Amino acid sequence: MAVRTGPSTTGRWQWRAFAAAAAAATVLYVADVSLAVSMACFAVIGAGSVAAMVAGPRMHRVRARAAWRLMTTAASLFLLGVVVRPFVSELSGWQQFIADMLVLPGYFVLLPGVVLLLRARGGLERQAVLDAFIVCIGAGLACALLLSVPAASVESRSVLASVLSGLYPFFDVALVLVFVNMAFTTTVWRPSQIFLTLGVVSLLVGDLAYGVISTRGEIYGSPLLDAPYLVTYGLLGLAALHPSVAELDRATRPPPQAWSWQRLTLLVPVTAVPFVLDLLAGGRSAADRLIIAVGGMLIALLLIARAVSAVQAEAAAQRHAEHQARHDPLTGLPNRRQMAREIGALLAAAPRDSPARVWVYALDLDGFKFVNESYGHDAGDQLVIDVGRRLTGLVPPGTPVARIGGDEFVVAEIGDAAHAARTAERILAAMAEPLAVQGTDVVVSASVGIASAAATPDADGTATAEALMRDADTALFRSKTEGPGRSTMFDTSMHEQARDRVELEGALRTALTRGELHVAYQPIVAIADGRPVGAEALVRWDHPRRGPIPPGVFIPIAEEAGLIDALGTWVRQESLRQLAQWRAEHTVSDDFWMSINVSPRQLRDGGLPAAVGAELTGLGLPAGVVTLEITESVMVDASTQTDQVLFELRALGVRLAVDDFGTGFSALGYLRRFPVTGVKIDRSFVSGLGTDHSDSEIVRAVVAMSTALGLSTVAEGVETVEQRDALASLGVPLGQGWLWGKAVTAAQFATRWGAIPGVPDAAAARRPLTAGN
């Protein structure tokens, strides 16, 4: 049993002060100075407890207020009954029962209050209820034969008095039923629950004491008989005032269990109660023996029911565990392990000597990451559930659909190639339909990889199924590299590509430490005169065995392998160091700037602005000579964290440019929302200048928009004089491309461009850079 205090510290001094006052009042009461002092102590601590039961739940914002209101009402009635009893015990007629008229309704109010509290904690648990009934029947037998029957047999008092005296123990048995259930459904015992439970135990002790004197025909004895009730009030007040009362209705329930040593410690002695009572029966009447027999039979029947319940619970738990082992807990769909079995069954059932094959479709949501980061993980989970339902409704009943992890799903079926193509189209079309995410329609789309195999009734179906899912996943990877919303059929050449990718990923992890990576610099020039105004830092990889690896190959690998942060940081630090060196050596002018690419993942790092600021300070570089290039997707998929990082970078003075502008989600609203300072026109619009009129109009529109917003404009991919002249006529001020120079090492850049101080010779600057240059 674990015991811990609640997280709140509000009201800590109140419960400690109340505990001290209750202890002092209890000691004074037990000292029995006089009846007046004792009753004053009782009245004060009782009234204080009632006040605490009113104030405590309010102060600690308890949710189960109704339960505490009922328990407070019961405590008030009990208090009145205890105070009145000494003054009415010697009266005759109905007046001697005034105290009982107050106390008995208290039980009828207290029991519902405790039940409400138990329901707020998660309700009754079947096996705990059976255990509680067994305990209560045993306790009820003992109370009936040892207390109630003797009390009812006293000849010197009225029938009503005898009935009332025999009734109290059964109210106590009902309380035992509720609190045993609470105890058996609790893992963490908080102080408030301990105080409340001990308070009820003290109440039972007091009732037991009165039950004993009731067998002698007495209604009231010594004031000491009321001491347990004083303790009860003190404990109830502590339970209400302690900060952990706020967690009393938030039980940490234990997992379902058949038996435990705590339960057996209580149940085993109870089963012996009928036998002990039978031995003590002696000269008791036949009615008493009948009560013992019936009670023993009920205990035996409940034990049988308890055993059956335990067996059923164990079987249900095993079925649940088996289901959980084979199914995804979020969507309820089969998991990868179960899907392998399903596909294996399809392989065995597929007709041989037929064009029909087993087709496996692996799909991955293209926009899931955006939903997760923009709307939260709960929204992402709901999206996964909705996608699972949509896929299940898309295919015929009985078609295996599985979630194998994250936002990845697998569908399997039997059919021919034409049928498989139609299924893939239906999946893509269904995933292109909007899904509701927190009241907003979001289109996530999907990429699909497809693999197939012929029937293999005599082979290892599970192994073949795993191979099919692996092949479909390989095809899925190809689909995602080609763009969202595509499907790709697996072919054997993809295995070699997959192995090649794995090998490159491993090599890339060590490339930095081995010095295989370097930064190349491509000039950004003023189109009017060819003067270099900046350079873009581009990472290059010289593999020791394969030679130069294109950035388009290893950059995506770095992103997927989680290496892009380290790679991006190294490129940034190296290029800033080089810029500082060029400035110190007067290789470039003071207004020459460095353009550095930054990945979406880096922009989600809240520490990026501080890191950039520290690097600039350490190198003595002004922030204005640094431009960080971001992609259009960053603006579309931006999370709150990304927004903050962009604005903090701009606050440093760093410039922000949108790379490859026009190829993705270009929108004026994004440029106005984010603190960008420039755009780089994608090479695809530059290549058609002079031959495609639409490209000229697009560039003209971008220039007009940039001018209106006060943004700088750079044209990428300029390779010919005709393109340069067209850009100049359209008003594009800056260009970058092979016309002026390819990306070269720092030393080559200094030799080529550092030899032209100030404003270079126009003819030399406009001359294309050939291999010989």
C-alpha positions in Angstrom: 0.0 0.0 0.0 1.4 3.4 -1.0 0.6 6.6 0.9 1.2 10.0 -0.4 0.1 13.5 0.1 -1.8 15.7 -2.4 0.0 18.2 -4.6 -1.7 21.2 -3.1 -0.3 23.1 -0.1 -3.3 25.4 0.2 -4.8 25.2 3.7 -1.9 23.3 5.2 -1.9 25.3 8.5 -5.7 24.9 8.8 -5.7 21.1 9.0 -2.7 21.2 11.3 -4.4 23.6 13.7 -7.6 21.6 13.6 -5.6 18.4 14.4 -4.0 20.1 17.4 -7.4 21.4 18.6 -9.1 18.0 18.1 -6.3 16.2 20.0 -6.5 18.6 22.9 -10.3 18.3 23.1 -10.1 14.5 23.0 -7.6 14.4 25.9 -9.7 16.8 27.9 -12.8 14.8 27.2 -11.2 11.5 28.3 -9.9 13.2 31.5 -13.6 13.4 32.4 -13.3 16.6 34.5 -17.0 17.1 34.6 -20.0 16.3 32.4 -20.3 20.0 31.4 -16.6 20.2 30.3 -16.9 16.9 28.4 -20.1 18.0 26.6 -18.5 21.4 25.9 -15.5 19.7 24.3 -17.7 17.4 22.3 -19.9 20.3 21.1 -16.9 22.5 20.1 -15.0 19.8 18.3 -18.2 18.4 16.7 -19.3 21.9 15.5 -15.7 22.5 14.3 -15.7 19.3 12.3 -19.0 20.2 10.6 -17.6 23.6 9.7 -14.4 22.0 8.4 -16.5 19.6 6.3 -18.3 22.6 4.8 -15.1 24.8 4.2 -12.5 22.1 3.3 -14.1 20.8 0.0 -14.8 24.4 -1.1 -11.3 25.6 -0.3 -9.7 22.7 -2.2 -12.2 22.8 -5.0 -13.4 19.2 -4.6 -15.4 17.9 -7.5 -17.7 15.5 -5.5 -19.4 18.4 -3.5 -22.7 16.5 -3.3 -21.0 13.6 -1.4 -19.5 16.0 1.1 -22.8 17.8 1.6 -24.5 14.6 2.5 -21.7 13.5 4.8 -21.8 17.0 6.5 -25.5 16.6 7.0 -25.0 13.2 8.6 -22.3 14.5 10.9 -24.6 17.3 12.0 -27.4 14.9 12.9 -24.9 12.6 14.7 -23.7 15.6 16.7 -27.2 16.6 17.7 -27.9 13.1 18.7 -24.8 12.8 20.9 -25.5 16.1 22.6 -29.1 15.3 23.3 -28.7 11.7 24.4 -27.5 12.4 28.0 -30.5 14.6 28.6 -33.2 12.3 27.3 -31.9 8.9 28.4 -33.8 9.0 31.7 -37.1 10.2 30.1 -39.9 7.9 29.4 -42.1 7.2 26.4 -41.2 8.5 23.0 -39.0 11.3 24.4 -36.3 8.8 25.3 -35.9 8.1 21.6 -35.3 11.8 20.5 -31.5 11.1 20.1 -32.3 8.1 17.9 -34.6 10.2 15.8 -31.6 12.3 15.0 -29.0 9.6 14.6 -30.9 7.1 12.5 -31.6 9.6 9.7 -27.9 10.4 9.8 -27.1 6.9 8.7 -29.6 7.2 5.8 -27.8 10.3 4.7 -24.3 9.1 5.4 -24.5 6.0 3.3 -25.6 7.7 0.0 -22.9 10.3 0.6 -20.2 7.7 0.8 -21.7 5.8 -2.2 -21.5 9.1 -4.2 -17.9 9.5 -3.3 -17.2 5.9 -4.4 -19.0 6.5 -7.7 -16.9 9.6 -8.3 -13.8 7.5 -7.8 -14.8 5.1 -10.6 -17.8 3.2 -9.2 -18.0 -0.3 -7.8 -15.8 -3.1 -8.9 -17.5 -6.5 -9.2 -15.0 -8.6 -7.3 -14.6 -6.0 -4.6 -18.4 -6.0 -4.1 -18.4 -9.7 -3.7 -15.6 -9.6 -1.2 -17.4 -6.8 0.7 -20.6 -8.8 0.8 -18.7 -11.8 2.2 -17.2 -9.6 4.9 -20.6 -8.0 5.7 -22.4 -11.3 6.0 -19.8 -12.6 8.4 -19.9 -9.3 10.4 -23.7 -9.3 10.2 -23.9 -12.8 11.6 -21.7 -11.8 14.5 -23.6 -8.6 15.2 -27.0 -10.4 14.9 -26.2 -13.2 17.3 -23.9 -11.4 19.7 -25.6 -7.9 19.8 -28.9 -7.6 18.0 -30.6 -10.7 19.3 -29.6 -10.2 22.9 -30.6 -6.5 22.8 -34.0 -7.4 21.4 -34.4 -10.0 24.1 -34.2 -7.6 27.1 -37.5 -7.9 28.8 -37.3 -4.7 30.9 -37.7 -2.3 28.0 -40.2 -1.6 25.2 -40.2 -3.4 21.9 -39.3 -0.2 20.1 -36.2 0.3 22.2 -35.1 -3.3 21.6 -35.6 -3.0 17.8 -33.7 0.3 17.7 -30.8 -1.2 19.8 -30.6 -4.2 17.4 -30.7 -2.0 14.3 -27.5 0.1 14.8 -25.1 -2.8 14.1 -26.7 -3.4 10.7 -26.1 0.2 9.7 -22.5 -0.3 10.6 -22.4 -3.5 8.5 -23.7 -1.4 5.5 -20.9 1.1 6.1 -18.4 -1.8 6.2 -19.7 -2.9 2.8 -19.0 0.5 1.2 -15.6 1.1 2.8 -14.3 -2.4 2.1 -15.1 -1.8 -1.5 -13.3 1.5 -1.4 -10.3 -0.1 0.2 -10.2 -2.9 -2.3 -10.2 -0.4 -5.2 -7.4 1.8 -4.0 -3.8 1.7 -4.9 -2.5 5.0 -3.5 -3.8 5.8 0.0 -3.9 9.6 0.4 -4.1 11.2 3.9 -7.7 12.3 3.4 -8.8 8.8 2.6 -6.9 7.4 5.6 -8.5 10.0 7.9 -12.0 9.2 6.5 -11.5 5.5 6.8 -10.2 5.7 10.4 -13.1 8.0 11.2 -15.6 5.4 10.1 -13.7 2.7 12.0 -13.9 4.9 15.1 -17.7 5.3 14.5 -18.0 1.6 14.3 -16.1 1.2 17.6 -18.5 3.7 19.3 -21.6 1.9 17.9 -20.1 -1.4 19.0 -19.7 -0.1 22.6 -23.3 1.1 22.7 -24.3 -2.3 21.2 -22.6 -4.1 24.1 -24.4 -2.0 26.8 -27.6 -2.4 24.9 -27.5 -6.1 25.5 -27.8 -5.2 29.2 -30.8 -3.0 28.6 -28.9 0.3 29.0 -29.3 3.3 26.6 -26.6 5.5 28.0 -23.5 4.7 30.1 -20.3 6.6 30.8 -19.3 9.7 28.7 -16.3 7.6 27.7 -18.6 5.7 25.4 -18.8 8.9 23.3 -15.1 9.3 23.0 -14.9 7.3 19.8 -17.4 9.7 18.3 -15.2 12.6 19.3 -12.3 10.9 17.5 -14.6 10.3 14.5 -15.4 14.1 14.3 -11.7 15.0 14.5 -10.8 12.6 11.7 -13.6 13.7 9.5 -12.6 17.3 9.9 -9.0 16.4 9.1 -10.1 14.5 6.0 -12.0 17.6 4.8 -9.3 20.1 5.5 -6.2 18.2 4.3 -5.2 19.3 0.8 -5.3 15.7 -0.5 -9.1 15.9 -0.2 -9.1 17.3 -3.8 -7.8 13.9 -5.0 -10.1 11.8 -2.9 -12.5 11.4 -5.8 -9.7 10.7 -8.2 -8.7 7.2 -7.2 -5.7 5.4 -8.6 -7.5 2.1 -9.2 -5.5 -1.1 -9.1 -5.6 -3.5 -12.1 -8.3 -6.2 -12.0 -7.0 -8.9 -9.7 -8.4 -12.3 -8.7 -6.9 -12.5 -5.3 -4.4 -10.7 -3.2 -2.9 -11.3 0.3 -4.7 -8.2 1.6 -8.1 -9.6 0.6 -7.3 -13.1 1.7 -6.2 -11.8 5.1 -9.7 -10.4 5.5 -11.7 -13.1 3.8 -10.3 -16.2 5.4 -11.2 -15.3 9.0 -14.7 -14.2 7.8 -15.4 -17.7 6.4 -14.7 -19.1 9.8 -17.4 -16.9 11.5 -20.3 -19.4 11.0 -18.3 -22.3 12.5 -17.2 -20.2 15.5 -20.7 -19.0 16.1 -22.0 -22.5 15.8 -19.6 -23.7 18.5 -20.6 -20.8 20.7 -24.3 -21.4 20.1 -24.6 -23.9 22.9 -28.1 -23.7 24.2 -29.3 -21.1 21.7 -32.6 -21.6 20.0 -33.3 -23.3 16.7 -33.9 -19.9 15.2 -30.4 -18.8 16.1 -28.9 -22.0 14.5 -31.0 -21.3 11.4 -29.6 -17.8 11.1 -26.0 -19.3 11.4 -26.8 -21.9 8.8 -28.3 -19.4 6.4 -25.4 -17.1 6.9 -22.8 -19.8 6.4 -24.7 -20.9 3.2 -24.6 -17.4 1.8 -20.9 -17.0 2.5 -20.3 -20.3 0.8 -22.4 -19.3 -2.2 -20.6 -15.9 -2.4 -17.2 -17.7 -2.2 -18.3 -19.9 -5.2 -19.4 -16.8 -7.1 -16.2 -15.1 -6.2 -14.2 -18.0 -7.5 -16.2 -18.1 -10.7 -15.8 -14.3 -11.1 -12.0 -14.7 -10.6 -11.8 -17.4 -13.3 -13.9 -15.3 -15.6 -11.8 -12.2 -14.9 -8.6 -14.1 -15.6 -10.0 -15.5 -18.9 -11.2 -12.0 -19.9 -7.8 -10.5 -19.0 -6.1 -13.1 -21.1 -8.5 -12.5 -24.0 -7.8 -8.7 -23.6 -4.1 -9.3 -23.5 -4.2 -11.4 -26.6 -6.3 -8.8 -28.4 -4.0 -6.0 -27.4 -1.0 -8.1 -28.6 -2.6 -8.3 -32.0 -4.3 -4.9 -32.3 -3.4 -1.2 -32.2 -4.7 0.3 -29.0 -5.7 3.6 -30.5 -7.7 2.6 -33.6 -8.5 -1.0 -32.7 -7.2 -2.1 -36.0 -4.8 -5.1 -36.4 -1.2 -4.3 -35.7 1.8 -5.4 -37.8 2.0 -8.8 -36.2 -1.6 -9.6 -36.8 -1.5 -8.1 -40.3 1.3 -10.6 -41.2 -1.1 -13.4 -40.2 -3.9 -11.9 -42.2 -1.7 -11.6 -45.3 -0.4 -15.1 -44.8 -4.0 -16.4 -44.7 -4.7 -14.5 -48.0 -1.6 -16.0 -49.6 -2.9 -19.5 -48.6 -6.4 -18.7 -49.9 -5.5 -17.0 -53.2 -6.3 -19.3 -56.2 -3.4 -20.8 -57.9 -2.9 -20.8 -61.7 -4.9 -17.5 -61.8 -3.9 -13.9 -62.5 -5.3 -13.0 -59.1 -2.5 -12.1 -56.6 -2.3 -10.8 -53.0 -1.8 -7.1 -53.0 -0.5 -5.1 -50.1 -0.8 -1.3 -49.9 1.3 0.6 -47.5 0.2 4.2 -47.0 1.6 7.1 -45.0 -0.2 10.5 -44.4 1.7 13.4 -46.0 0.3 16.1 -43.7 0.2 14.3 -40.4 3.2 16.1 -39.0 1.6 19.4 -39.7 -1.6 18.4 -37.8 0.4 17.1 -34.9 2.5 20.2 -34.5 -0.2 22.7 -35.2 -3.2 21.2 -33.4 -1.6 19.0 -30.8 -1.1 15.3 -30.3 -4.8 14.7 -29.3 -5.9 16.1 -32.6 -3.2 13.9 -34.3 -4.6 10.8 -32.5 -8.2 11.6 -33.6 -7.0 12.1 -37.2 -5.4 8.6 -37.1 -8.7 7.2 -35.8 -10.7 8.9 -38.5 -8.3 7.7 -41.2 -8.6 4.2 -39.9 -12.4 4.4 -40.1 -12.2 5.9 -43.6 -10.0 3.1 -44.9 -12.2 0.4 -43.3 -15.3 1.9 -44.9 -13.5 2.2 -48.3 -12.7 -1.5 -48.8 -15.2 -4.5 -48.8 -16.1 -6.0 -45.4 -13.5 -8.5 -44.1 -10.6 -6.8 -46.0 -7.7 -6.6 -43.7 -6.8 -3.0 -42.7 -4.0 -2.4 -40.1 -2.2 0.4 -38.4 1.5 -0.5 -38.1 2.7 2.6 -36.4 2.5 6.4 -36.3 0.5 7.5 -39.4 1.3 4.3 -41.4 -1.5 1.9 -42.5 -1.6 -1.3 -44.5 -4.4 -2.8 -46.6 -4.3 -6.2 -48.1 -6.6 -8.0 -50.6 -6.8 -10.5 -53.5 -7.3 -9.3 -57.1 -5.7 -8.8 -60.5 -3.5 -5.9 -61.5 -6.3 -3.8 -62.8 -8.2 -4.2 -59.5 -5.1 -3.2 -57.6 -4.7 0.0 -59.6 -8.4 0.9 -58.9 -7.9 0.3 -55.2 -4.8 2.5 -55.1 -6.7 5.2 -56.9 -9.7 4.9 -54.4 -7.3 5.1 -51.4 -5.6 8.3 -52.8 -8.9 9.9 -53.6 -10.3 9.1 -50.2 -7.3 10.5 -48.4 -7.5 13.6 -50.6 -10.9 14.4 -49.1 -10.8 16.8 -46.1 -10.9 15.5 -42.6 -12.3 17.5 -39.7 -9.6 18.5 -37.1 -10.9 20.6 -34.2 -13.7 22.1 -36.4 -11.4 22.8 -39.3 -11.3 20.8 -42.6 -7.7 19.7 -43.2 -6.5 17.8 -46.3 -3.6 15.5 -45.4 -3.4 13.3 -48.5 -1.4 10.1 -48.6 1.5 8.3 -50.3 1.0 4.7 -51.2 3.5 1.9 -51.9 2.2 -1.3 -53.5 3.6 -4.8 -53.5 2.1 -8.2 -54.6 2.8 -11.9 -54.5 1.3 -15.0 -56.0 -0.4 -17.7 -53.9 2.0 -19.7 -51.7 -0.2 -22.4 -50.0 2.8 -24.6 -49.3 5.3 -21.9 -48.2 5.8 -20.0 -45.0 2.9 -17.5 -45.3 4.1 -15.3 -42.5 7.6 -14.9 -43.9 6.2 -14.1 -47.3 3.8 -11.6 -45.7 6.6 -9.8 -43.9 8.5 -9.6 -47.2 5.4 -8.2 -48.9 5.0 -5.5 -46.2 8.7 -4.7 -46.4 8.5 -4.3 -50.2 5.3 -2.2 -50.0 7.1 0.0 -47.4 10.1 0.3 -49.8 7.7 1.4 -52.6 6.1 3.9 -50.2 9.4 5.5 -49.5 9.9 6.0 -53.3 6.4 7.5 -53.5 7.2 10.1 -50.7 10.4 11.1 -52.4 8.5 11.9 -55.6 5.9 14.1 -53.9 2.7 13.8 -51.9 -0.5 12.1 -53.1 1.3 9.4 -55.3 1.4 5.6 -55.5 4.3 3.5 -56.6 4.5 -0.1 -57.5 7.4 -2.1 -56.0 10.1 -3.5 -58.3 13.2 -5.5 -57.3 15.6 -2.6 -58.2 14.2 -0.8 -55.1 15.9 -3.3 -52.8 19.3 -2.2 -54.1 18.3 1.4 -53.7 17.1 0.8 -50.2 20.4 -0.9 -49.3 22.3 1.9 -50.9 20.3 4.4 -48.8 21.1 2.6 -45.6 24.7 2.5 -46.5 24.8 6.2 -47.2 23.0 7.0 -43.9 25.7 5.1 -42.0 28.4 6.9 -43.9 26.8 10.3 -43.4 26.8 9.8 -39.7 30.6 9.7 -39.7 31.3 12.1 -42.6 31.4 15.2 -40.4 34.0 13.7 -38.0 36.1 12.4 -40.9 36.3 15.7 -42.7 34.4 14.4 -45.8 32.0 17.4 -45.8 32.9 20.9 -46.9 31.1 24.1 -47.6 31.0 25.5 -51.2 30.1 29.1 -51.9 28.1 30.4 -54.9 28.1 34.1 -55.6 25.0 36.2 -55.6 25.6 39.2 -57.9 24.0 42.5 -58.9 22.6 41.8 -62.3 23.3 45.3 -63.6 27.1 45.0 -63.3 27.9 41.5 -62.1 29.3 42.8 -58.8 29.3 40.1 -56.1 27.1 41.2 -53.2 26.8 37.9 -51.3 27.2 34.2 -51.5 25.1 31.2 -50.7 26.7 28.5 -48.5 26.1 25.0 -49.9 27.2 21.8 -48.2 29.1 19.2 -50.3 30.1 15.6 -49.6 33.1 13.9 -51.0 32.6 10.2 -50.3 36.0 8.4 -50.0 34.8 5.6 -52.2 32.0 7.0 -54.3 33.3 10.4 -54.9 31.0 13.5 -54.7 27.5 12.7 -53.5 24.8 15.2 -54.8 23.1 17.2 -52.1 19.7 16.1 -53.5 20.7 12.6 -52.4 22.2 13.0 -48.9 20.1 16.0 -47.6 16.8 14.0 -47.6 18.7 11.2 -45.9 20.0 13.6 -43.3 16.4 14.9 -42.6 14.9 11.4 -42.2 17.8 10.1 -40.1 17.6 13.1 -37.7 21.1 14.4 -38.8 19.9 17.6 -40.3 20.2 19.6 -37.1 23.9 18.7 -36.6 24.6 19.1 -40.3 22.8 22.5 -40.5 24.6 23.7 -37.4 28.0 22.8 -38.8 27.3 24.5 -42.1 26.1 27.7 -40.4 29.1 27.8 -38.1 31.6 27.1 -40.9 30.1 29.6 -43.3 30.0 32.4 -40.6 33.6 31.7 -39.7 34.5 32.0 -43.3 32.6 35.2 -43.8 34.4 36.7 -40.7 37.8 35.6 -42.2 37.0 37.2 -45.6 36.0 40.4 -43.9 39.1 40.5 -41.8 41.3 39.8 -44.9 39.3 42.4 -47.0 38.4 39.7 -49.5 34.9 41.0 -49.5 33.3 44.4 -48.7 31.6 45.2 -45.4 28.2 44.9 -46.9 28.8 41.5 -48.4 26.4 39.0 -47.0 26.2 35.2 -46.5 23.0 33.3 -47.3 22.6 30.0 -45.3 19.9 27.4 -45.7 18.0 26.4 -42.5 15.7 23.3 -42.3 12.2 23.3 -40.9 13.4 21.0 -38.1 16.0 23.6 -37.0 13.3 26.3 -36.9 11.4 24.2 -34.4 14.4 24.5 -32.0 13.6 27.3 -29.6 17.4 27.7 -28.9 18.3 28.6 -32.5 18.0 32.4 -32.1 20.3 32.4 -29.0 22.8 30.1 -30.8 22.9 32.4 -33.9 23.3 35.5 -31.7 26.1 33.9 -29.7 27.9 32.9 -33.0 27.6 36.4 -34.5 28.9 38.0 -31.3 31.8 35.6 -31.0 32.9 36.3 -34.6 32.2 40.0 -34.4 29.7 39.9 -37.3 26.8 42.3 -37.7 23.5 40.4 -38.0 22.6 42.3 -41.1 25.2 40.4 -43.2 23.5 37.0 -42.6 20.5 35.8 -44.5 18.8 32.5 -43.5 16.9 30.8 -46.3 13.6 29.1 -45.4 11.3 27.0 -47.6 7.7 28.0 -48.4 6.5 24.9 -46.5 7.9 26.4 -43.3 5.4 29.2 -43.5 2.5 26.8 -44.3 3.3 24.2 -41.7 4.6 26.7 -39.1 3.8 25.9 -35.5 3.7 28.4 -32.6 7.3 27.5 -31.8 8.4 28.1 -35.4 6.7 31.5 -35.5 8.5 32.5 -32.3 11.9 31.4 -33.6 11.4 33.3 -36.9 10.4 36.6 -35.1 13.3 36.2 -32.6 15.8 35.7 -35.5 14.5 38.8 -37.2 14.7 40.7 -33.9 18.4 39.9 -33.9 18.7 41.7 -37.2 19.2 38.5 -39.3 17.5 38.6 -42.7 15.1 35.9 -43.8 14.5 34.9 -47.4 12.0 32.5 -48.9 13.9 29.9 -51.0 12.5 28.5 -54.3 9.6 31.0 -54.2 6.7 30.1 -56.4 7.0 26.3 -56.3 5.0 25.5 -53.3 2.3 27.3 -51.3 3.1 30.9 -52.3 0.6 33.3 -50.9 0.7 37.0 -50.1 -0.8 36.4 -46.7 2.2 34.2 -45.7 4.7 36.9 -46.7 2.7 39.5 -44.7 2.4 37.3 -41.7 6.0 36.3 -41.3 9.0 38.6 -40.9 10.7 37.7 -44.2 12.9 40.3 -45.9 13.3 38.7 -49.4 12.4 36.0 -51.9 14.4 33.9 -54.3 12.6 33.2 -57.5 12.9 29.5 -58.3 15.0 28.4 -61.3 12.0 26.8 -63.0 10.6 30.3 -63.8 14.0 31.6 -64.9 14.7 28.8 -67.3 11.8 29.7 -69.6 12.6 33.4 -69.8 12.8 34.5 -73.5 10.9 31.5 -74.7 7.8 31.2 -72.4 5.7 34.3 -72.0 4.0 32.9 -68.9 7.3 32.7 -67.0 8.0 36.3 -67.8 4.6 37.3 -66.4 5.2 35.3 -63.2 8.6 36.9 -62.6 7.1 40.3 -63.3 4.3 39.6 -60.7 6.8 38.5 -58.1 8.9 41.6 -58.6 5.9 43.8 -58.3 4.8 42.0 -55.1 8.2 42.2 -53.6 8.6 45.9 -54.4 5.2 46.6 -52.8 6.2 44.6 -49.6 9.7 46.0 -49.5 11.3 42.6 -50.1 14.6 42.0 -51.9 14.5 39.7 -54.9 17.1 37.2 -56.1 16.7 35.0 -59.3 18.1 31.5 -59.0 19.5 29.3 -61.8 20.6 32.0 -64.2 22.7 30.2 -66.9 22.6 32.4 -70.0 23.1 36.0 -71.0 19.5 36.0 -72.5 18.1 35.0 -69.1 20.2 37.7 -67.3 19.0 40.4 -69.8 15.4 39.3 -69.4 15.6 39.5 -65.7 17.2 43.0 -65.9 14.4 44.2 -68.1 11.8 42.8 -65.6 13.4 44.7 -62.7 15.1 41.8 -60.9 18.1 43.4 -59.1 20.0 40.2 -58.0 20.9 36.9 -59.6 22.6 33.6 -58.8 23.7 30.9 -61.2 26.3 29.3 -63.4 26.4 32.4 -65.6 28.5 34.0 -62.9 29.9 31.0 -61.2 29.2 27.6 -59.7 29.6 26.8 -56.0 33.3 26.5 -55.3 35.6 26.2 -52.2 36.4 29.1 -50.1 39.9 29.4 -51.5 38.6 29.3 -55.1 35.9 31.9 -54.3 38.5 34.3 -52.8 40.7 33.9 -55.9 37.9 34.4 -58.4 35.9 37.2 -56.6 38.4 38.6 -54.2 40.6 39.8 -57.1 37.9 42.3 -58.0 38.0 45.0 -55.3 35.1 47.5 -55.1 33.1 47.5 -58.3 34.5 45.0 -60.8 35.1 45.4 -64.4 31.7 44.9 -66.0 33.0 42.8 -68.8 35.0 40.5 -66.6 32.1 40.1 -64.1 29.6 39.3 -66.8 31.8 36.7 -68.4 30.5 33.1 -67.8 32.7 31.0 -65.5 33.9 28.0 -67.5 35.6 24.9 -66.3 38.9 26.5 -67.0 38.1 29.4 -64.8 
